[in-house]
Amino acid sequence: MIDRAVRRRRQALYLFFFLPGISMSSWVTRTPDVRDQLGVSTGQMGLVLFGLSVGSMGGILCSGRLVSRFGTRPVIALGTVLIIASMAVIGGGGSLPSAPLVAAGLCLFGAGMGAGEVAVNVDGADVERLTETTVLPTLHGCFSLGTVIGGLAGMIATAVGFPVIWHLVAVAAVSAGILVYALRAVPAGIGTSDTPRAAGAAQHAGPAVWRDRKLLLIGGIVLAMALAEGAANDWLPLLMVDGHGLDAALGSLVFVGFAAAMTVGRFSGTFFLNRFGRATVVRASAVSGAIGLVLVIFSDSAVVAAAAVLFWGLGASLGFPVALSAAGDSGPDQTARVSLVATIGYVAFLVGPPSLGFLGDHYGLRSAMVVVLVFVAAAIAIAPAAGTRAPAVAGGGYPQDTPSSGPDAPTSADRELQ
């Protein structure tokens, strides 16, 4: 039985995943408008988006140390405040217009997302441990739900010509309300190493974590699948506008379809994970993502490409949260393991996609997505690394990575041994 405090904590984490989703999709759906306001090319837009990479690297590299020193709660709060501030700065930069100011806003967003989301994932992994249930796919589903709602709002705002600055300021105001409401439910001290014994264990676990081959393969999976998700979040509206000839409103609609597919994949993920196990789900996800990317890249039909985005979204939906779950129970020092894999994932998610703009400027955005396709194809091969077995939970279930039926299901003898 899950007590009231844990339920409230889990609900708060849902909101802290939802918030960056709605914020990210709000400015992503307005990127064609922002680009036109700034009067820049695709390559120059890549330079503007490089602000996201700079901020992300700073946030990601600091997040592990901040969580170990202060716990997840203040890091989540700091990251959320930076995301809120970024919305106003991006909107103001587009209105002036000022490309450096937009880049600065994206830098703030990247720093907030990089630091805060690593902390939220560490907290989510701790909730999984306490409740002995699969939580991370649903948490990431809330991020995707946020991208759907933000994307729909952005599509409508684009269609009616609503000013970018007032759109993003409204998002900032909603986000501030979420922060005030949800933060009090997150307990202090989660993820810290404040005792000499814990600090010593963390000190020794750090290098051991980097030497863990299975954990690094799990990191490879999250790198590929997070890159697939991040590339769509940064470039999909422009990809459909410039690569397939859609107008800005339809390009935003395709992005909403991607976000909806991500949401469906993540909210339904627990069922498939319990039935088929992590490795099978990750491999099927990577295959689906590869099919979607192939059709988007190589089909000249805008209708086919728009439909293929659904395969892309379904494929990218579970790689990130499943890899984090696998990392969390792959060995001792859960915080260090989840932090490492989350760091790899957010580097791929936030830092990798802006570099695609430089390729897109020379070869077109469709051709630039071949890089993403190669990484996703590699994830198909290394998917078994996500199949780390966890001990059976109370009630006899085998969540996350052990299928409950089928050829890989545990036998009665297996259960007795466990």
Summary of the structure (lengths in Angstrom):
residues: 418
radius of gyration: 20.4
end to end distance: 22.1
largest distance: 68.8
contacts: 1688
relative contact order: 0.15
helix: 83%
strand: 0%
